[in-house]
Amino acid sequence: MPESSIVVRPEPMESGSYTASSRLQAAGLPAAMAIFEKAADAVPLPKQPQPIVIADYGASTGHNSLLPMGAAITVLRKRTRHDHSILVVHTDLPENDFTAMFQTLTDDPDSYLQRDKATFASAVGRSFYAQILPSNSVNLGWSSWAIQWLSRVPAAISDHIHVAYSSDERVKAEYARQARHDWHEFVAFRGRELAPGGRIVVMTPGVDESGAFGYNPLLDSMYDAVTELTAAGLITEDEKHRMVLPIAGRSEVDFRACFAPSGRFENLEIEQLELFNAEDRFYKQYQIDKDADAFGAQWAGFCRAAAFPTFAGALEGGHADPRRETLFDQLEAGVASRLAASPAQTQIPMAHVVLVKRQSKT
């Protein structure tokens, strides 16, 4: 399963409306970045020559990491010498496109490598549901739009692409069990990797007060488009049933479960936990320009980048299946037309979680 940060493509550099802030807004990260800066100002720093280590869990191509990492490095640099080395470790699964990531880090004008000559980038191709880095080595951690991916598909979903909109209670229980297990594992291994006093900031999908996952128009339009392409014969019934999104939203109870009853787990504590509804920036733009086609196209483009590669894995030939691009094109067109026909705001429940590592209790 993916572990990569879901990337909302930023405003193009050549756009007349491009600014660093608009780019950050495109990735949905402004509030999380402010929390990350605060964490960078609070973590204990190692003495030279030991480097300050920042871990980026679920890096993908690095787009969601550029400005947050740069902001944290700016804060850290005010607390230490200009030549104190900072090591940024970007992690993702082995099949991640690390070449694209390093090209982003090298070429993008917003890259922290362009701004701080004593900062160095590296990568680890390993699942964050295991230990990735040496124990007590990470001073500051970051993960955005990544830990919602479950480590495996717990069960097929016969009546939708997402378990939140399935009527099968057995399947819902399987997904809930897997989500609990994966959060437990993610926290446990970060507890080992963080140095005492270290912090990790996590931005991930949540659920609302009623337990709803959100994304209704988006997920329904994708499911309807998949169903239509099955009826047209492009994909088989078996492939359709394998086309699921193993993505979990979590409640406050879910986030706190592995810390009960003491409030501490692997010496980690929850320092901050906030659940909120993120802005649907595409609908906000639609309210201004009333361009339904653009609204549908923007959300469909997001679906193509974030969800369709997972669907491709369900094809008989996997990601090398010759139908892949046709599937992507027709799904994107189907989602775009459905959303354009009835523009509606998408509910986006999100969570910010800050974990801090305390000294071992004696």
Summary of the structure (lengths in Angstrom):
residues: 362
radius of gyration: 20.6
end to end distance: 38.9
largest distance: 65.1
contacts: 1193
relative contact order: 0.14
helix: 43%
strand: 18%
